[in-house]
Amino acid sequence: MIRHIRTVFWRDWIVLKRRLTRYILSRTVSPILYLIAFGWGIGRAIPMKQGNYLDFIVPGIIALNSMIISFNAVGPPLNMSRIYHKTLEEYLLAPISASSYIIGKILSGVLRGLISSVVIIILSLLFGTHLQMNIWFILALVLNCAIFSALGIVAALYMNSHEDMSNFNTYVLTPMSFLCATFFLPSQLPFIMQKVIEILPLTQASYALRQSSLTGELPGTAIIIMLVYLVVLICIGINKMNRLQE
Amino acid sequence: MITVANLTKKFGDRAALDDLTLTVNCGEIFGLLGPNGAGKTTIIRMLTMLTKPTAGTISINQLSLNSNQQIIKELIGIVPQHFNLDIELSARENLELHCRLHNIKAKERNDRIEKLLTFVDLLDRANDMVQTFSGGMKRRLMIARALLHRPKVLFLDEPTVGLDPQVRRKIWELVRRLSTEGMTIFLTTHYIEEAEALCHRVAILDKGKLIALNTPRALCHGIGEYVVEWEENEEIRYRFFPDRTQAGAFCASLAAAVTIRRSNLEDVFVEITGRKVVEKNDSPY
């Protein structure tokens, strides 16, 4: 199983390695814009009880960015591979298990998410944030990347066109980008909305990253919720992959 | 080697394949011939586990497809009709990926890849990206890929569709070489000359039903080895004869200009269905 997970990951690594410099450079654009707009621009006008708005928003930006990168690193290419290029057949015809494929793909999504997060962390330090890096921060980040890679896989296996994939982005990822504790805390929202938003994975990722980077404490509840999301998404992905026969 | 019994596939109410039963022998080149939409690709997809049958059973090497999928995946190689190579990888990387997926040991990989790239005449393009390849090169690379894990059965779905005659003959040559090495080959085609040139036995399909199965010569013998064609009232007419002497005698009785030729699988198909394998109105032009 591990050999096949490595094979699935190897393919994506070969492709990424070929364009690594371009990939890293392109990953700097959005974070710089976020940091300028929300850190220096809007951020300076927002009073905080402790620290500054930049320190508050950077963990949220890392969660948001790693969500988008991990999802898009796996979801749309897999959807194209299944529907248009038919390259998924090479894996379906090979004697490998669905779980090996799913885990290999998640790992490649995690890698891309982490590369992109490292870029943001470096940039945010240059912008003067006070991020505390520790094992809990890294765990929360890896889990966030894994959850959204797995979500990308599930979406790619269920959506039957490129347009449906794009709609999934619009209806699922975009609302999370704005509401899930990236730019403000859900406690400022009406009670029902707050409760709904709090169970979403990106909210938990933002909480976990913020708590671990600002206090150095283990964000236990958030980590458990994220683990549940990951396991459920992996199970859905494996189940769907096993039923891909027409 | 391959046993198919009462195989049926329905998409909604439409039967893409209806109660197919056949056996393919070890080392045989077996062809499925039929027009577009006859159900050829559906059969290959069911035999290769990409499509689930509605009813019926399949076994390969006496192993049931239902309960031995992982073992059977090691026994079969597939060259689909569409190009499903990874365009973000080079030719060598595509083959390397296949080797890894099929558990070929690292020290054997390079040797097998080099040999197969030589076999399909692509060694000089090994490190080029697949997206720069022509259709014929892609098809040959797909054949090389399907052979990497040394399958016992090779499935070829329309292996020469869209290729020029020179490349087509090159692929025929490859298929013959594989057959002489003992591989069982199951191919689909709608090219009459391909079925006649390559296949030891041919099954003719129409609208999801098996309408004939035998060696190409025996199928032609069944309708008459020779055919006389002539024009009458602006219509092409034809008649089959068991030998050339009888066909020649019939020609002498006709006043019109005539053609005598050997019958072919197209004639067999027309005789049974009343239609051609490739109808003129299949083409949009």
Interface residues (C-beta under 8 A of the other chain):
Chain A: R3 H4 R6 T7 W10 R11 I14 V15 H85 K86 T87 E89 E90 Y91 L92 L93 A94 P95 I96 Q245 E246
Chain B: R45 T48 M49 L50 T51 K52 Q70 I71 K73 E74 I78 P80 H82 N84 L85 D86 I87 E88 L89 E93 L97 H98 R100 L101 H102 N103
